[in-house]
Amino acid sequence: MTIQPAAFSELGKNIAYVEQSLFQTDDLKKQSISLNGVEGVLLYIDSLIDQEIIQTHVLTSLLDHTNSGGDPLFTTLGSQKETDLQMATDAVIQGKCLFMLEGTAEFYILSTEKIYARTTDEPENEGVIRGAHNGFIEQLSVNLNLIRRQIISPSLIVRYFNVGEKTRTKVAIVYLQDVTNPELVEKVKDRILAISSDMVLAPGFIEEFVEDNPFSLFPQQLSTERPDRVIANLMEGRVAILAEGSPTALIAPVTFFAFYQSPDDYHGRWMVSSFLRLIRMMSFIIAFTLPAVYIATISFHSAILPLELAHTIKKSLQNIPFPALVEAMLLELIFEVLREAGVRLPSRVGQTIGIVGGLVIGDAIVRAGLVSYTMIIVVSLTAISSFLVPSHEMSSAVRILRFPMMVGAAIFGYIGIAFGLVILTIHLCKLETFGSPYFAPVAPFRLSDMKDVWIRFPIWALRQRPHDARPQQLTQQKFSRSWKKRE
């Protein structure tokens, strides 16, 4: 058990302890001040505190104070009285200010942090047509405020952790006490507390530390910057993980199908939303199988094509020096390079590079006889299909999946594709996230949960929460259209 160092009654010793703990850093400032004839000092890190708060709240309160024995020195500022010098050091590096006096072993910790906050604008990568147009920011307290303003319930619980030996990143887990399974909450807590690393800067670090299968290509936690998406998952009995300094929240546990659900699905007509979701699910298959099917058809199974189409494709391939696999790989890699260049460049330049680069290179590579027009169409459809996924992490996983599928198709034809699909299905069925099945409600199959998977039933028909998170309360609404019987 570590013994915490107690403060000294000599002011000089207290100052020396804080200075030595911070290795005499140059931005630690000391401001001497006298209180009723007693020597005192303000200690703070200049780059972390708000000078306006120091001037208007701290110094004003001290100068106006006449009774040295009174406790409430700072009536307009958050403050606490402490005797632990280690706590004093921790408070200073968090942006707080220390007020110490000669002749006493107690000191004040004052809330003087400088906060730089941007507006809660809608995240660029998760835009919606209808619904809320706000998003999380890098300040944890603001993000929690956005959640609490929508879930006005005493059962909404927030638990704080400090993660990272050096960074001491403030992490919060959020859940509903009467809905979320207590075993799930304990699992999340245990995995976060088990993190032993000097640096934990963002939820992306936490995600890799706590996920069940780190070598799986598929994301096992849903990352989002949308408060409404977090709130919807909390109401289903899941846990949200947020961190100071990042606008991203992690949701656990999640299923594969959660990555293909968009907030827009619940703000529009259920039939239209179901149609759009089916298109997204079809895009998952197209995004990683279409190039493989094309390669297998051209290389092994061209007899299944209609005669006119077979002649057209054969004519386009006459002057191509490479086999279909090399042709597809070349185009896919060029597309990935263009996409990455468009992301890294400034937004206006990136769009220009993507459009002009795609048109110029695509036309030039066909004229040079390196690839065929048919392959250009196949790769373009594949790329568009991968962009339909509402989750960036799942979109990246799907794009990588197409490469082993193309290799299998080039070696074994349709049999290679069939084996690839079987292996993929087995992997998805075996995958778990925090003990919950990743491919639920398909495996294990649960008919009652299929109302919000491939298609979305009307909201009034979604009377039960999904079973995959094992919530304490399954029923989330009663029959809301009872008025129909009375009319």
C-alpha positions in Angstrom: 0.0 0.0 0.0 1.5 3.4 -1.1 1.7 6.0 1.6 0.6 9.4 0.3 2.9 12.3 1.2 1.2 14.8 3.6 1.7 18.5 3.2 4.2 20.3 5.3 3.4 23.3 7.5 6.4 25.1 5.9 5.4 26.8 2.6 8.9 26.4 1.1 8.9 22.6 1.5 5.5 22.3 -0.1 6.6 24.4 -3.1 9.9 22.4 -3.4 8.0 19.1 -3.4 5.7 20.2 -6.3 8.6 21.6 -8.2 10.7 18.4 -7.8 7.7 16.3 -8.8 7.3 18.3 -12.0 11.1 18.2 -12.6 11.5 22.0 -12.4 9.5 22.5 -15.6 9.7 26.1 -16.9 6.0 26.6 -17.3 5.3 26.1 -13.6 4.5 29.5 -12.3 4.6 30.9 -8.8 2.7 34.0 -7.8 3.3 35.2 -4.3 0.4 36.8 -2.4 -0.2 37.8 1.2 -3.4 36.9 3.0 -3.9 38.9 6.2 -0.1 39.2 6.7 0.5 35.5 6.1 2.7 34.6 3.1 1.0 32.6 0.4 1.6 31.4 -3.1 -0.4 30.4 -6.2 1.1 27.5 -8.1 0.0 26.6 -11.7 1.2 25.5 -15.1 0.9 28.6 -17.3 -0.1 26.7 -20.5 -3.0 25.0 -18.8 -4.8 27.6 -16.8 -7.2 30.4 -17.7 -5.6 33.7 -16.8 -8.9 35.4 -16.8 -10.2 33.0 -14.1 -7.0 33.7 -12.0 -7.6 37.4 -12.2 -11.3 37.7 -11.8 -12.0 34.8 -9.3 -8.9 33.8 -7.5 -7.0 37.1 -6.9 -10.2 39.0 -6.4 -11.4 36.5 -3.7 -8.1 36.6 -2.0 -7.8 40.4 -1.9 -11.3 40.9 -0.7 -10.9 38.3 2.1 -10.4 39.7 5.5 -11.0 36.7 7.8 -8.1 34.3 7.6 -9.9 31.6 9.5 -12.8 31.2 7.2 -13.0 28.2 4.8 -15.1 29.4 1.9 -12.5 31.7 0.4 -13.6 31.0 -3.2 -17.4 31.3 -3.4 -17.6 31.7 -7.2 -15.0 29.0 -8.1 -14.9 25.3 -7.7 -12.4 24.5 -4.9 -11.4 21.8 -2.4 -9.2 21.6 0.6 -6.5 18.9 0.7 -3.4 17.7 2.6 -2.1 15.2 0.0 0.9 16.6 -1.9 0.6 13.8 -4.6 -2.9 15.0 -5.2 -1.5 18.5 -5.5 0.9 17.5 -8.2 -1.8 15.6 -10.1 -4.1 18.6 -9.9 -1.5 21.0 -11.3 -0.9 18.8 -14.4 -4.6 18.7 -14.9 -4.8 22.5 -15.3 -5.8 23.4 -11.7 -4.2 26.0 -9.5 -2.9 25.5 -5.9 -3.1 28.0 -3.2 -0.7 27.4 -0.3 -0.2 29.3 2.9 2.7 29.5 5.4 2.1 27.7 8.7 -0.6 25.3 7.6 -0.5 21.8 6.2 -3.6 22.4 4.1 -3.9 23.9 0.7 -6.7 24.7 -1.8 -7.1 23.1 -5.3 -8.9 25.6 -7.5 -10.6 24.8 -10.8 -8.9 27.2 -13.3 -8.5 25.0 -16.4 -8.4 26.6 -19.8 -10.9 24.9 -22.1 -10.8 25.1 -25.9 -14.0 23.8 -27.3 -15.4 23.8 -30.8 -19.0 23.8 -31.7 -21.0 20.5 -31.7 -21.4 20.4 -35.4 -22.6 17.3 -37.3 -19.7 14.9 -38.0 -18.7 15.0 -41.7 -18.4 11.2 -42.0 -21.8 10.5 -40.5 -24.2 13.0 -42.0 -27.9 12.3 -42.1 -30.8 13.9 -44.0 -33.3 13.9 -41.2 -32.7 13.9 -37.4 -30.3 15.7 -35.1 -27.4 17.6 -36.8 -25.0 17.8 -33.8 -22.0 15.7 -32.9 -19.5 15.0 -30.2 -16.4 17.2 -29.7 -13.1 16.7 -28.0 -14.4 17.8 -24.5 -15.8 14.9 -22.5 -18.1 17.0 -20.3 -19.8 18.4 -23.4 -20.3 14.9 -24.9 -21.8 13.7 -21.6 -24.1 16.7 -21.6 -25.4 15.9 -25.1 -26.3 12.4 -23.8 -27.9 13.4 -20.6 -30.0 16.0 -22.3 -31.7 13.2 -24.3 -31.8 10.5 -21.6 -33.4 12.4 -18.7 -33.3 9.5 -16.3 -31.6 8.8 -12.9 -30.6 5.4 -14.1 -28.1 6.8 -16.6 -24.8 6.0 -14.9 -21.4 7.5 -15.7 -18.2 5.9 -14.4 -14.8 7.6 -14.7 -11.3 6.0 -15.2 -7.8 7.4 -15.7 -6.1 5.3 -18.4 -2.4 5.5 -19.4 0.5 5.7 -17.0 1.8 8.9 -18.6 -1.2 10.4 -20.4 -3.7 9.8 -17.6 -6.5 10.0 -20.1 -9.9 10.5 -18.6 -12.2 7.8 -19.8 -16.0 7.4 -19.1 -18.3 4.5 -19.5 -22.0 5.2 -19.8 -24.9 2.8 -19.3 -28.4 2.5 -18.0 -28.5 0.9 -14.6 -31.9 -0.8 -14.9 -31.4 -2.0 -18.5 -27.8 -2.9 -19.1 -26.6 -6.3 -18.0 -24.4 -6.0 -14.8 -22.1 -8.7 -16.1 -21.5 -6.7 -19.3 -20.7 -3.6 -17.2 -18.2 -5.5 -15.1 -16.5 -6.9 -18.2 -16.0 -3.5 -19.7 -14.7 -2.1 -16.4 -12.3 -5.0 -15.9 -10.8 -4.7 -19.4 -10.3 -1.0 -19.1 -8.7 -1.3 -15.7 -6.4 -4.0 -17.1 -4.9 -1.6 -19.6 -1.2 -1.1 -18.7 0.3 1.3 -21.1 2.1 4.6 -20.9 0.0 6.1 -23.7 -3.7 5.9 -24.3 -4.8 8.9 -26.3 -8.1 8.0 -27.9 -10.9 5.3 -28.0 -9.0 3.7 -30.9 -6.3 2.7 -28.4 -8.9 1.3 -26.0 -10.7 -0.6 -28.7 -7.6 -2.6 -29.5 -6.9 -3.3 -25.8 -10.4 -4.6 -24.9 -11.6 -6.4 -28.1 -12.1 -10.2 -27.9 -10.4 -11.1 -31.3 -7.6 -8.6 -32.1 -6.7 -10.5 -35.3 -10.1 -10.4 -36.8 -10.6 -8.1 -39.8 -14.0 -7.0 -38.6 -14.5 -4.2 -36.1 -15.9 -5.5 -32.8 -17.0 -2.1 -31.4 -19.1 0.5 -33.2 -17.3 3.9 -33.3 -19.5 6.9 -33.8 -19.5 10.7 -33.3 -23.3 11.0 -33.2 -25.0 11.4 -29.8 -28.3 10.0 -31.2 -26.6 6.8 -32.3 -25.0 6.4 -28.8 -28.3 7.1 -27.1 -30.2 4.5 -29.2 -27.6 1.9 -28.3 -27.7 2.8 -24.6 -31.5 2.3 -24.7 -30.9 -1.2 -26.0 -28.7 -2.1 -23.0 -25.2 -1.5 -24.4 -22.3 0.4 -23.0 -20.7 3.5 -24.4 -17.0 4.3 -23.9 -15.9 7.9 -24.3 -12.5 9.6 -23.7 -11.3 13.1 -23.1 -9.7 14.7 -26.2 -11.7 12.6 -28.7 -15.1 13.1 -30.4 -15.5 9.3 -30.9 -17.5 7.1 -28.7 -17.3 3.3 -28.7 -20.4 1.1 -28.4 -20.1 -2.5 -27.0 -21.3 -5.1 -27.6 -22.4 -4.8 -31.2 -23.4 -7.2 -34.0 -22.4 -7.3 -37.6 -25.7 -5.8 -38.7 -25.3 -2.7 -36.5 -22.7 -1.4 -38.9 -25.2 -1.3 -41.7 -27.9 0.6 -39.7 -28.0 4.4 -40.1 -29.8 7.0 -38.0 -31.7 7.9 -41.1 -33.4 4.5 -41.0 -35.5 5.6 -38.0 -36.4 9.1 -39.2 -38.1 8.1 -42.5 -40.9 5.8 -43.6 -40.2 2.2 -42.6 -40.7 0.8 -46.1 -38.3 3.3 -47.7 -35.8 2.7 -44.8 -36.1 -1.0 -45.3 -35.4 -0.7 -49.1 -32.3 1.4 -48.5 -31.1 -1.0 -45.8 -31.5 -3.9 -48.2 -29.4 -2.0 -50.8 -26.7 -1.5 -48.1 -26.7 -5.2 -47.3 -26.5 -6.1 -51.0 -23.6 -3.7 -51.3 -21.7 -5.8 -48.7 -21.8 -8.8 -51.0 -21.1 -6.8 -54.1 -18.1 -4.9 -52.6 -15.9 -8.0 -52.0 -17.3 -10.6 -54.5 -17.9 -8.7 -57.7 -14.2 -8.6 -58.8 -13.8 -12.2 -57.8 -16.9 -13.3 -59.7 -15.6 -11.4 -62.8 -12.2 -13.0 -62.6 -13.6 -16.5 -62.1 -16.1 -16.1 -65.0 -13.4 -14.8 -67.4 -10.8 -17.4 -66.4 -12.9 -20.5 -65.9 -16.6 -20.2 -66.5 -17.0 -18.0 -69.6 -19.5 -20.5 -71.0 -22.2 -19.2 -68.7 -22.3 -15.8 -70.3 -24.7 -15.0 -73.1 -23.0 -15.2 -76.5 -23.2 -11.5 -77.3 -21.8 -10.5 -73.9 -19.1 -13.1 -74.2 -18.0 -11.7 -77.6 -18.0 -8.1 -76.2 -15.9 -9.0 -73.2 -13.5 -11.2 -75.3 -13.0 -8.3 -77.7 -12.1 -5.9 -74.9 -9.6 -8.4 -73.6 -7.8 -9.1 -76.9 -5.0 -6.6 -76.4 -4.6 -6.9 -72.6 -1.2 -8.4 -71.7 -2.1 -9.4 -68.1 -4.4 -12.1 -66.7 -7.6 -11.0 -65.1 -6.2 -11.2 -61.5 -3.3 -8.9 -62.3 -5.6 -6.5 -64.1 -8.0 -6.4 -61.1 -5.2 -6.0 -58.6 -3.6 -3.2 -60.6 -6.9 -1.2 -60.8 -7.8 -1.8 -57.1 -4.4 -0.6 -55.9 -4.6 2.5 -58.1 -8.0 3.2 -56.7 -6.8 2.8 -53.1 -3.9 5.1 -53.8 -6.2 7.8 -55.2 -8.6 7.4 -52.3 -5.9 7.7 -49.7 -4.4 10.8 -51.5 -7.9 12.4 -51.5 -8.3 11.8 -47.8 -4.8 13.2 -46.8 -5.0 16.3 -49.0 -7.0 19.4 -48.0 -10.7 18.9 -48.8 -11.0 21.1 -51.9 -7.7 19.7 -53.4 -8.7 16.2 -52.4 -11.9 16.2 -54.3 -10.1 17.5 -57.4 -7.5 14.8 -57.1 -10.1 12.1 -56.7 -12.2 13.2 -59.7 -9.5 14.4 -62.1 -7.0 11.7 -61.1 -9.7 9.0 -61.6 -10.8 10.2 -65.0 -7.3 10.9 -66.3 -5.6 7.7 -65.0 -8.7 5.6 -65.9 -8.8 6.8 -69.5 -5.0 6.6 -69.9 -4.7 3.1 -68.5 -7.3 1.8 -70.9 -5.8 3.5 -73.9 -2.4 2.1 -72.9 -4.0 -1.4 -73.1 -3.2 -2.3 -69.5 -6.8 -3.0 -68.4 -10.1 -3.4 -70.2 -13.2 -1.2 -70.0 -15.1 -4.0 -68.4 -12.7 -4.2 -65.5 -13.1 -0.4 -65.1 -16.8 -0.9 -64.7 -16.4 -3.8 -62.2 -13.9 -1.9 -60.0 -16.0 1.2 -60.1 -19.1 -0.7 -59.0 -17.1 -2.3 -56.2 -15.8 1.0 -55.0 -19.2 2.6 -54.9 -20.7 -0.4 -53.0 -18.0 -0.1 -50.3 -18.9 3.5 -49.8 -22.5 2.6 -48.9 -21.5 1.3 -45.5 -22.4 3.8 -42.8 -19.2 2.8 -40.8 -15.7 3.7 -41.9 -14.2 0.7 -40.1 -16.5 -1.8 -41.7 -16.0 -0.2 -45.1 -12.2 -0.7 -44.7 -12.6 -4.3 -43.7 -14.8 -5.0 -46.8 -12.3 -3.4 -49.1 -9.5 -5.6 -47.8 -11.7 -8.7 -48.1 -11.9 -8.4 -51.9 -8.1 -9.2 -52.3 -8.1 -12.8 -50.9 -11.4 -13.4 -52.7 -9.8 -12.4 -56.0 -6.9 -14.7 -55.4 -9.2 -17.6 -54.6 -11.3 -17.0 -57.7 -8.2 -16.8 -59.9 -6.9 -20.2 -58.6 -10.1 -22.2 -58.2 -12.9 -20.3 -59.9 -16.3 -20.4 -58.4 -15.2 -23.1 -56.1 -12.6 -20.7 -54.6 -15.4 -18.1 -54.1 -17.6 -20.7 -52.4 -14.8 -21.7 -50.1 -14.1 -18.1 -49.3 -17.7 -17.4 -48.4 -17.9 -20.5 -46.2 -14.8 -19.5 -44.3 -16.1 -16.0 -43.9 -19.5 -17.2 -42.6 -17.8 -19.6 -40.1 -15.6 -16.8 -38.9 -18.6 -14.4 -38.4 -20.5 -17.1 -36.6 -17.6 -17.8 -34.2 -16.8 -14.2 -33.5 -17.9 -12.7 -30.2 -17.7 -9.3 -28.7 -17.8 -9.0 -24.9 -19.3 -12.5 -24.8 -22.1 -11.6 -27.2 -22.5 -13.3 -30.6 -21.3 -11.1 -33.4 -23.5 -12.5 -36.1 -26.7 -12.4 -34.0 -29.6 -12.7 -34.6 -28.7 -14.9 -37.6 -26.3 -17.1 -35.6 -27.7 -18.0 -33.1 -30.9 -17.5 -35.0 -33.6 -15.6 -33.1 -36.8 -14.8 -35.1 -38.0 -12.1 -32.8 -34.9 -10.0 -33.3 -35.2 -10.1 -37.1 -37.5 -7.2 -37.2 -34.6 -4.8 -37.3 -31.9 -6.6 -39.3 -32.4 -7.0 -43.1 -35.4 -4.7 -43.1 -36.9 -2.4 -40.4 -40.4 -3.0 -39.1 -42.5 0.0 -38.1 -41.2 1.5 -34.8 -44.4 0.6 -33.0 -43.7 -3.1 -33.8 -40.3 -3.0 -32.2 -41.6 -3.8 -28.8 -38.6 -5.7 -27.5 -34.9 -4.9 -27.2 -32.4 -7.2 -29.1 -31.3 -10.2 -27.1 -27.6 -10.1 -28.1 -26.7 -7.6 -25.3 -28.7 -9.6 -22.7 -30.5 -6.6 -21.3 -32.3 -6.8 -17.9 -35.5 -5.5 -19.4 -36.5 -6.9 -22.8 -39.7 -4.9 -23.2 -39.1 -1.4 -24.3 -42.6 -0.4 -25.3 -46.2 -1.5 -24.9 -48.7 -1.6 -27.7 -48.6 2.0 -28.8 -51.4 1.9 -31.3 -54.2 0.9 -28.9 -56.1 4.0 -30.1 -56.8 2.2 -33.3 -59.1 -0.2 -31.5 -61.1 2.7 -30.1 -61.8 4.4 -33.4 
